[in-house]
């Protein structure tokens, strides 16, 4: 009788532990944090929506904001990213800084590093997605990192240098050109306008991001 009771209690205890682990399991979340390249695509047509279909075991949160910059991203980091307590983060910022060229590259680097540092300290694994990672300048060309308004080609290469340095420092994965599968621009089947992919284009963007994202999900 005692043995039977002991087995019953052991079974009940195991069942309680199993249910506690099941219902107490932490939800796996991925935040997509960026500008209009993250928010574009329409209802169910953003690259984050495409990733959600490929990763049904995760909840993917789109924190894209049209017109956002690295400075703007840093200002809204708490509400857009950290408050979600996600384990994984995709960062796609810098395109509007490139077009505006109002700030020095050194200022951009400080903001980018702060975003990466705070997100890493929060325990997040990160993928940085870029449009500039393959930009290079001829040997011997010097970029002035302290001067705003430098030529576009220099600015793009400078952003690439910053990204390469920071992803190494913070052990992030890197997609150097998130749009490599949908260039040249202007294809009506892939682009909604000259700068933003449509749902079909975002499907390809998501497929470009997915291999690097899977590396941090392991």
Secondary structure as the mmCIF struct_conf table of DSSP 4:
data_model
#
loop_
_struct_conf.conf_type_id
_struct_conf.id
_struct_conf.beg_label_comp_id
_struct_conf.beg_label_asym_id
_struct_conf.beg_label_seq_id
_struct_conf.end_label_comp_id
_struct_conf.end_label_asym_id
_struct_conf.end_label_seq_id
HELX_RH_AL_P HELX_RH_AL_P1 UNK A 2 UNK A 23
TURN_TY1_P TURN_TY1_P1 UNK A 24 UNK A 24
HELX_LH_PP_P HELX_LH_PP_P1 UNK A 25 UNK A 28
STRN STRN1 UNK A 29 UNK A 34
BEND BEND1 UNK A 35 UNK A 35
HELX_RH_AL_P HELX_RH_AL_P2 UNK A 36 UNK A 39
BEND BEND2 UNK A 41 UNK A 41
TURN_TY1_P TURN_TY1_P2 UNK A 43 UNK A 44
BEND BEND3 UNK A 46 UNK A 46
HELX_RH_AL_P HELX_RH_AL_P3 UNK A 47 UNK A 54
TURN_TY1_P TURN_TY1_P3 UNK A 56 UNK A 57
BEND BEND4 UNK A 58 UNK A 58
STRN STRN2 UNK A 59 UNK A 64
TURN_TY1_P TURN_TY1_P4 UNK A 66 UNK A 67
HELX_RH_AL_P HELX_RH_AL_P4 UNK A 70 UNK A 75
TURN_TY1_P TURN_TY1_P5 UNK A 76 UNK A 76
HELX_RH_AL_P HELX_RH_AL_P5 UNK A 77 UNK A 80
TURN_TY1_P TURN_TY1_P6 UNK A 81 UNK A 81
HELX_RH_3T_P HELX_RH_3T_P1 UNK A 82 UNK A 84
BEND BEND5 UNK A 87 UNK A 87
STRN STRN3 UNK A 88 UNK A 92
HELX_RH_AL_P HELX_RH_AL_P6 UNK A 95 UNK A 100
BEND BEND6 UNK A 103 UNK A 103
HELX_RH_AL_P HELX_RH_AL_P7 UNK A 105 UNK A 121
TURN_TY1_P TURN_TY1_P7 UNK A 122 UNK A 123
STRN STRN4 UNK A 125 UNK A 129
BEND BEND7 UNK A 131 UNK A 131
TURN_TY1_P TURN_TY1_P8 UNK A 133 UNK A 134
TURN_TY1_P TURN_TY1_P9 UNK A 139 UNK A 140
TURN_TY1_P TURN_TY1_P10 UNK A 145 UNK A 146
TURN_TY1_P TURN_TY1_P11 UNK A 148 UNK A 149
HELX_RH_AL_P HELX_RH_AL_P8 UNK A 152 UNK A 169
TURN_TY1_P TURN_TY1_P12 UNK A 170 UNK A 171
STRN STRN5 UNK A 173 UNK A 175
BEND BEND8 UNK A 176 UNK A 176
TURN_TY1_P TURN_TY1_P13 UNK A 178 UNK A 181
BEND BEND9 UNK A 182 UNK A 182
HELX_LH_PP_P HELX_LH_PP_P2 UNK A 183 UNK A 183
BEND BEND10 UNK A 184 UNK A 184
TURN_TY1_P TURN_TY1_P14 UNK A 185 UNK A 186
TURN_TY1_P TURN_TY1_P15 UNK A 188 UNK A 190
STRN STRN6 UNK A 191 UNK A 191
BEND BEND11 UNK A 192 UNK A 195
STRN STRN7 UNK A 197 UNK A 197
HELX_RH_AL_P HELX_RH_AL_P9 UNK A 199 UNK A 217
#
